[in-house]
Amino acid sequence: MGGDYGPSVVVPAALDALESHPKLSLILVGDETMLSQQLARESRSYDAARVSLHHASEQVKMDESPAAALRFKKDSSMRVAINLVKTKEAHACVSAGNTGALMAIARFVLKMLPGIDRPAIVYSLPVNVGQEKMGRVRMLDLGANVDCQGEHLFQFAVMGSVLAGAIDNIPNPRVGLLNIGSEAIKGSEAVKEAARLLSETPITNYIGFIEGTDIYQGKADVVVCDGFVGNVALKSSEGVAKMLIDVIRREFTRNFYTKLVALIAMPILNAIRSRCDPSQYNGASLLGLNGIVIKSHGNAQRKGFKQAIIEAMLEVEKNIPEKIGSEVQAYLGESKAV
């Protein structure tokens, strides 16, 4: 029921996901009348046995405080969906709703994995890896934890490495710590402590500090930072991308001759748009929880929300929480031995 569009995007995206993944089944949680009406508007046929409705009488508003949502909205679509994960009626929850509320409710209901202190929001970003295709980098944390200690950043590194290895099929993901320079003397005490912890254990393929300019160049498969730095970096990147699109559009429509050039360049522009389409990277995972919760961008359209569902499905297939738990326990065992 959340996000900018609610059922008008979620329902068709859900049916798209069902069409392309025959083993998938979905539970649509929310106002049953609204969901039924939206399903009735769909002109295509679908396997009704793989779609069920679960009524929830309340909604969490996008501007509602996480504390209020947690305390007073116990029958919200968000709370009910996460409860279904806790009771094993669902394997994962996908929501485009209020991020803070989703994090607070998920942490309260599902609890943290043993050995993990805080959940982290991880998102995929496009990176330039060659002439033929774009790669991706997993970046975390992107806003869940504003103030972090070195141990927290270390845990983020382990979780991100597990996710990249399992979902992106990277045998030994390269993990970099985002810093203001590559020299060992630079950075906050938390970043330096995280670097020490990562350097002393073989649990991840730690490659050292990387700078903001390195994020999109494919130098690392996982980029680790605290939530304040990560969120600013993400929003700044989105702002730069929007500015460039606006400038290009304005220059190509300046006069008759630039419009003619735009027409000639259209195949290249379309290729760039396709390769950098943000919808194919939609679906941020809330890592560290004892369950799978995926946050879709609030303004995601149908294609983007479908991608968030697919991300959830892949994490279920790869048993991401279990793998994170085992990696962390292996590290804790090594620490005790030392």
C-alpha positions in Angstrom: 0.0 0.0 0.0 3.0 2.3 0.3 5.2 4.2 -2.1 4.1 7.0 -4.4 1.7 4.8 -6.4 0.5 2.0 -4.1 -1.5 -0.9 -5.7 -1.6 0.8 -9.1 2.1 -0.1 -9.5 2.5 -3.0 -7.1 -0.3 -5.2 -8.5 0.8 -5.1 -12.2 4.4 -5.5 -11.2 3.5 -8.5 -9.1 1.7 -10.1 -12.1 4.7 -9.3 -14.3 7.0 -11.1 -11.8 4.6 -14.1 -11.8 4.7 -14.4 -15.5 8.5 -14.5 -15.7 9.1 -16.7 -12.7 6.8 -19.8 -12.7 7.9 -21.0 -9.2 7.0 -17.7 -7.6 3.9 -17.2 -5.5 2.9 -13.8 -4.0 0.8 -12.6 -1.1 -0.6 -9.1 -1.6 -1.0 -7.4 1.7 -3.3 -4.4 2.2 -6.8 -3.1 1.8 -8.5 -6.2 0.2 -11.1 -4.2 -1.6 -8.6 -1.9 -3.2 -6.3 -4.8 -4.2 -9.3 -6.8 -5.6 -10.3 -3.8 -7.7 -6.8 -3.3 -9.0 -6.6 -7.0 -10.0 -9.9 -6.7 -11.8 -8.5 -3.9 -13.9 -5.9 -6.2 -15.2 -7.0 -7.4 -18.7 -4.5 -10.3 -18.8 -5.0 -13.7 -17.4 -2.9 -14.9 -14.5 -2.6 -18.0 -12.2 -4.9 -17.1 -9.3 -3.6 -20.0 -7.3 -0.2 -18.2 -7.1 -1.7 -14.9 -5.9 -3.5 -14.5 -2.6 -4.8 -11.4 -0.7 -4.2 -10.8 3.0 -6.2 -7.9 4.4 -4.7 -5.2 6.5 -6.9 -2.4 7.8 -4.2 0.3 8.3 -1.5 2.0 6.2 1.8 3.6 7.2 2.0 7.1 5.7 5.2 8.1 4.0 5.8 11.0 6.4 4.8 9.1 9.5 7.4 8.7 12.3 8.9 5.2 12.6 8.0 5.2 16.4 4.4 6.0 15.7 4.1 3.3 13.0 5.7 0.7 15.3 3.5 1.6 18.3 0.1 2.4 16.8 -0.1 0.8 13.4 -0.1 -2.9 14.4 -2.5 -3.9 11.5 -0.7 -1.9 8.8 0.1 -3.6 5.6 3.8 -3.2 6.4 3.5 -4.8 9.9 1.3 -7.6 8.6 3.6 -8.4 5.8 6.6 -8.6 8.1 4.6 -10.8 10.5 4.0 -13.2 7.6 7.8 -13.5 7.3 8.2 -14.1 11.0 5.6 -16.9 11.0 7.1 -18.5 7.9 4.0 -18.0 5.8 6.1 -15.9 3.5 9.8 -16.2 2.7 10.4 -12.4 2.2 8.7 -9.0 2.4 8.9 -6.3 -0.3 7.7 -2.8 0.4 7.9 0.6 -1.3 6.7 2.3 1.9 8.3 4.5 4.6 11.9 3.4 4.9 12.3 4.3 8.6 9.1 2.6 9.6 10.0 -0.5 7.6 13.4 -0.7 9.3 12.0 -0.2 12.8 9.2 -2.7 12.3 11.4 -5.3 10.7 14.0 -5.0 13.4 11.4 -5.3 16.2 9.5 -8.2 14.6 12.3 -10.3 13.0 15.1 -9.4 15.4 18.8 -9.4 14.4 21.0 -12.3 13.4 23.3 -13.5 16.2 26.6 -11.5 16.1 25.1 -8.6 14.1 24.5 -5.4 16.0 22.7 -3.3 13.5 20.9 -3.8 10.2 22.2 -2.1 7.1 20.6 -0.9 3.9 22.4 -2.2 0.8 21.7 -1.0 -2.7 23.1 -1.9 -6.1 24.7 0.9 -8.2 25.8 0.7 -11.9 29.5 0.6 -12.5 31.6 0.9 -15.7 33.4 -2.4 -16.3 33.8 -2.5 -20.1 32.5 -1.6 -23.5 29.8 -4.2 -23.8 28.0 -4.1 -20.4 27.6 -2.4 -17.1 28.5 -4.0 -13.8 27.2 -3.4 -10.4 28.6 -2.6 -6.9 26.8 -3.3 -3.6 27.0 -0.3 -1.3 26.1 -0.2 2.4 25.0 1.4 4.6 22.8 3.9 2.9 20.9 5.4 5.7 20.0 3.0 8.5 23.0 3.9 10.8 24.2 7.5 10.9 26.9 6.9 13.6 28.9 3.7 13.3 31.9 2.1 15.1 34.6 0.1 13.4 33.0 -3.2 14.4 29.7 -2.1 12.7 31.5 -1.3 9.5 33.3 -4.6 9.7 29.9 -6.4 10.0 28.6 -4.5 7.0 31.6 -5.6 5.0 30.9 -9.3 5.9 27.2 -9.0 5.0 27.8 -7.1 1.8 30.4 -9.7 0.8 28.0 -12.6 1.3 25.3 -10.8 -0.7 27.5 -10.0 -3.6 29.0 -13.4 -3.7 25.7 -15.2 -3.6 23.5 -13.0 -5.8 26.0 -11.5 -8.2 27.9 -14.9 -8.5 31.3 -13.3 -7.6 33.6 -16.0 -6.1 35.6 -13.6 -3.9 34.0 -10.2 -3.9 36.4 -7.2 -3.5 35.5 -5.1 -0.4 36.6 -1.5 -0.1 36.1 1.0 2.7 34.9 4.4 1.5 37.3 7.1 2.8 38.5 10.6 2.0 41.8 9.2 0.6 43.6 5.9 0.0 46.4 6.5 2.4 46.3 4.6 5.7 46.6 7.7 7.8 43.4 9.2 6.5 39.8 8.8 7.7 37.9 8.7 11.0 38.8 6.4 13.9 35.9 4.1 13.0 37.1 3.7 9.4 40.6 3.0 10.6 39.4 0.4 13.1 37.3 -1.3 10.5 40.3 -1.4 8.2 42.3 -3.1 11.0 39.6 -5.7 11.6 39.3 -6.4 7.9 43.0 -6.7 7.4 43.4 -9.2 10.2 40.8 -11.7 9.0 40.5 -13.7 5.8 36.8 -13.7 6.0 36.5 -11.0 3.3 38.6 -10.0 0.3 39.5 -6.6 1.6 41.3 -4.3 -0.9 41.7 -1.2 1.3 40.4 2.3 1.2 38.6 3.7 -1.9 37.5 7.2 -2.7 34.1 8.5 -4.0 35.5 8.7 -7.5 36.2 5.0 -7.4 32.6 3.8 -6.7 31.5 3.9 -10.3 34.7 2.6 -11.8 34.3 -1.0 -10.8 37.3 -1.0 -8.4 35.3 -2.9 -5.7 32.3 -5.2 -5.7 31.3 -4.0 -2.2 31.7 -0.5 -0.9 31.3 0.0 2.9 30.5 3.2 4.8 28.3 4.5 7.5 24.7 5.5 6.8 25.3 9.2 6.8 28.1 9.1 4.2 26.3 6.5 2.1 23.1 8.3 1.9 24.8 11.6 1.0 26.9 9.8 -1.7 23.8 8.1 -3.1 21.6 11.3 -3.2 24.5 13.3 -4.6 24.9 10.7 -7.4 21.2 10.9 -8.2 21.4 14.7 -8.3 24.3 14.7 -10.7 22.6 12.2 -12.9 19.4 14.3 -13.0 21.4 17.4 -13.7 23.2 15.8 -16.7 20.0 14.5 -18.1 18.4 18.0 -17.9 21.4 19.6 -19.5 21.6 17.1 -22.3 17.8 17.5 -23.0 18.1 21.3 -23.0 21.1 21.4 -25.3 19.5 18.9 -27.8 16.3 21.0 -28.0 18.0 24.4 -28.2 17.3 25.0 -32.0 16.6 23.2 -35.2 20.2 22.0 -35.7 20.6 20.6 -32.2 17.3 18.8 -32.6 18.6 17.3 -35.9 21.8 16.2 -34.1 19.6 14.7 -31.3 17.7 12.7 -33.9 20.9 11.3 -35.3 22.3 10.5 -31.8 19.0 8.9 -30.6 20.3 5.3 -30.9 23.3 6.2 -28.7 21.1 8.0 -26.2 18.7 5.1 -26.0 21.6 2.7 -25.4 22.9 4.9 -22.6 19.4 5.1 -21.0 19.0 1.3 -21.2 22.4 0.5 -19.7 22.0 3.0 -16.8 18.2 2.4 -16.2 17.8 2.7 -12.4 14.8 0.3 -12.5 17.1 -2.6 -13.1 19.0 -1.9 -9.9 15.9 -1.3 -7.7 15.5 -3.3 -4.5 17.5 -2.4 -1.4 18.1 -5.2 1.1 17.8 -4.7 4.8 20.7 -6.9 5.8 21.4 -8.3 9.2 17.8 -9.2 10.1 16.6 -12.7 10.9 14.6 -12.7 7.7 14.5 -11.1 4.2 13.1 -7.6 3.8 13.5 -5.6 0.5 12.9 -1.9 0.2 11.8 -0.7 -3.2 12.3 3.0 -4.1 9.1 4.9 -3.3 8.7 6.3 -6.8 9.6 3.0 -8.6 7.4 2.2 -11.5 6.2 -1.2 -12.6 9.5 -2.4 -14.0 11.4 -1.3 -10.9 9.0 -2.8 -8.4 9.2 -6.1 -10.3 13.0 -6.0 -9.9 12.6 -5.6 -6.2 10.4 -8.7 -6.1 13.1 -10.6 -8.1 15.8 -9.4 -5.7 13.7 -10.8 -2.8 13.3 -14.1 -4.6 17.0 -14.4 -5.3 17.9 -13.8 -1.7 15.4 -16.5 -0.7 16.9 -19.0 -3.1 20.4 -18.2 -1.9 19.5 -18.3 1.8 21.2 -15.0 2.4 20.4 -14.6 6.2 21.6 -18.1 6.9 24.9 -17.5 4.9 25.5 -14.2 6.7 24.9 -15.9 10.1 27.3 -18.7 9.3 30.0 -16.2 8.2 29.6 -14.1 11.3 29.7 -17.1 13.6 32.9 -18.3 11.8 34.5 -15.0 12.5 33.4 -15.0 16.1 34.8 -18.4 16.5 38.2 -17.3 15.1 38.2 -14.3 17.4 37.6 -16.5 20.5 40.3 -18.8 19.4 42.8 -15.9 19.1 
